[in-house]
Amino acid sequence: MKLMQGTEQEIVKYLLDAEKEKREVEKITTKYPALTFEQAYEIQQKLIEQKEQEGLRRIGVKLGLTSKAKQEMMGVHEAIYGYLMDDMLATEWEPVPYSSFIHPKAEPEIAFFIDEDIQGTSVTAEDILSVTKYVAPAIEIIDSRYLDFKFTLVDVVADNCSSSKFIVGNKWKYPESLDLKEIGVYMSKNSEVATVGTSAAVLGNPAVAVAWAVNKLGETGRGLKKGDIVLSGAITEAISFQAGDTILVDFAELGSVSFSCI
């Protein structure tokens, strides 16, 4: 059942105001406990449309919940997706102000640069690799607007999957030159190793995760466009950081990416 338009608009404004004002709010399922995943994605779409109306541009897609173990723990059977906007892209050489966030966390990801439009509901990992120009090391900074970082999956989908900022490293490689299933990763904070993992944590292969996203988008007649960036999913658990911290992620054959927070 579709939400009433007034209710959708109310929730979108509630979430966007929280994001703009950098303040925590109560999760939306407190007021709307019967909200479904389908309705949450409708809210997410309206939220993105509102951002576009305000002058922002969609530049890609991000994936969440790409670990099978995490899916089982959360009682769901598939990943989730959100959108990347042009104001989310940060650069390695420019410090990130902590005032941009509420309670941020960093995750290591592999970014895919899409070189051809792709859409459908039976897209494979091989199809994704055939339309990917480059892959690169990346860090996503997630920052839920919800109080104490506590929410249901319906809440997080509606809030565009806690999207906030992302940084892409300057070493880009052709995907065929790598075994994307076997890239070792470690993330450090202030030169101390915080997490380690391998790219196989992302649905066995990050390209599989991107194919899932295309197929999921295809169910509503959408897909990826040439020039899109896709963050394929967190390789390790997220770590929190504060002003003054430096986060660095090393991706074995793929190189490294870092940022400093001021």
N, C-alpha and C positions, 0 to 999 in steps of 0.2 A: 504494500500500500504506500503510495507516495505521500510525503509530508505536505501539509498545507503550505502554500507559498509564503505566507506571513511567518510561519514557524521557521522555515528554511532561512528566510532573510534575518530573522531575529538571531538565530544561531550563528550565521555567518558574521553578522555585525559584532556579536559577543566575542567571537574568536579573533577577528581582525583587530578590534579595539585592544584586546589583551596583548596581541603581538606588537602593535604600534606603540603602545604605552609601556611595554616591557614589564607587565605585571601578571601575577598568578591569578587564575580564576578557578572556581569549582568546576569539576568535570561536567559535561553536558548531560550525561546519563543520570546525574542526580535529579535533574528536572524532567528528563525524558528517558526513563529506565527501559522503555520498550523499543528504543531506537535500534534498527537493524543495520547490518553491514551495508545492504543496498542503499538504505537511506543515508548512511554515513558517507558513502562515495558520492551521492547526489549533493550533499552539503559541501564536500570537498570540491566538487566541480564548480559549484556556485561561488565558493570562496576564491578559486583561481580566476573565474570570470570577473569577479569584482576587482581583483588585483590588476587584471588586464585593462579594465575600464579606467583604472587609476594610473595607467601609463606603464605598468611593468610588462615584461615579455617572458613568455614561457620558453625555456631553453633546454628542457629535458625532463627526465623521469628519475626517481629514486626508488629503491626497493628496501623493504624492511622485513623482518621476521624470515630471513632466508636460511636460517639454521633449522634443520629437521628436529634436532633435540629441543630447540626453543619452541618450535611449533607444538611438539608433543607436550611440553611443559605448560604451554598456554591453552592447550585443548583445541587447537585449530589445525586445519589440514593444508593450508597454503600461505604463501607470503602476502604482503600488502604493498601497495605502491602509493606514491605521492608525486608531486611535480616540483621541478626546479625552476626558479624564476631568476631573471638576470641580476637582481639585487642580492642574490644569495652567493654569487661567485666572488670569492676573496682571492688575493694574490699572496704568494709566499713571501715576497719581499716587503710587504706592508703589514705592520703589526695590527692585530685585531683588538679593538677596544672591548673590554669586559662589559662596559655599559650597554653594549648591543644586545646583551642576553639577560636571561632570568636565572637559570641554573643549568648552564651548558655542559655537554659531554662530547667527547671526541671518539670517532670510530674510524678504523682503517678500511678503505674500500678500493676496488679497482674500477676506474672510470672507462667507459666505452664511448668512443667518438663515432657516431653513426654517419655513414657517407652516402646512404641511399634511403629513400622512403621504404618502410616495411610495415605491412599490416596483414592480419589474418588471425585464424584461430588454430592453426596447425603448424605454427612456425617452430623450427628446431634450433638447437644450439649451432648446428652447422650453417643454417640460414643466417643467424646473427653474425657469425664470424665472417660470412661472405659480404656483409654490408658494413662491417666495422673497419674504419680506416686505421685507427690507432687505439691502443689501450694505454693507460697511464696510472701512476700511483695517485691516490687521493685520500683526503681526510674529510669526513662529513662531521659538522658540528650540529648535533641535535639539541633542541631546546624547547621542550614541551611548555605550553602556556598553562598547564594544569597545576594546581596546588600540590606542592611537595613531590612533583613528578609522578603522581598517582593517577591512574586512569584505566579504563577498559580498552580493548582493542577497537571497539566502535568509536570511542572518544578520540583515539589517536588517528584513526583514518579520517575522521571529520576535520581534524586539526592539521591536515596535510602531513601526517606522519612525523610530527615534531620537526619539520624542516626549518632550517635557520640559515646556515652558511656552509660552504664547502670550498676546499682548496685543492687544486690539481697541481701535481708536480710537473717539472719542466722536462722530464725524460719520457718521451712518448715512443712506443714501440709498435711494430706491426704485430697483430695477434698471432699470425702464423709462425712467428719466430719464438713463441713461448709455449710451454705447457701450462695453460691457465689453471689446471687442476692442482698443480704442485708448487705453487709459489709460497715460500715461507715468509712470514711477516712477524716483525716485532714492533711494538709501540712503546716509546719511552717518554717519560715526563721529567724534565730537568735532568736529563742524562741518566736516569734510572729506569731500567726496563719495567714496564707496567703490565703488558700483556704480550702473549705470543700466540701464533696460530698459523694455519695454512689456508690457501684460497679454496681448498676442498670443502671448507666449512660452509661455503655459499652454495647450497643445493648440489654439492659434489663438483660443481664447475660454475663459475660466475656467468658463463655464456648461457647455461641452462636457466639461470635466474632471469637473465634479460629476455630469453625466449618466452618464459612464463609471463613476464610483464606484457610483451607484445600480444600474446594470446588473450590475456585478460582484457587489455585495452580493445582488442578486436571484437570482444563480445558486445561492445557498445559502439562499434563502427569507427574506432580510433586506432592509432598506431604511432610509430616513431617517424620522425621527419629527418631528412638530410640535415646535418648540422646539430642534431640533438646530442646532448651528453647524458649518459645513463650511469648512475651510481648503482653498482650491482648488488650491494648488500654488505653488511658489516662482517669482517673476517674474524674479529674477536669481540669480546664484550666492550662496551663503551666505558671510558674513564672520565671523571669530572676534572675540571681545572679551574684555576683562579687567575686573577690579574697577576702578572709577573711570571707565569708559567710558560715554558716552551714545550711543545709537543712535537715529536719527530717519529715518523713511521718509515721503516726500511722494508722494502719489498723484494729482497734477494735480487733476482735478475732484472726486475722492473725499476729499480732505483728507489729513491726516497722522496719524502715530502714533509714539510714542517711548517709550523706557524708559531708566533709568539703572541701572547695576550698581554695587553697593557691596561 
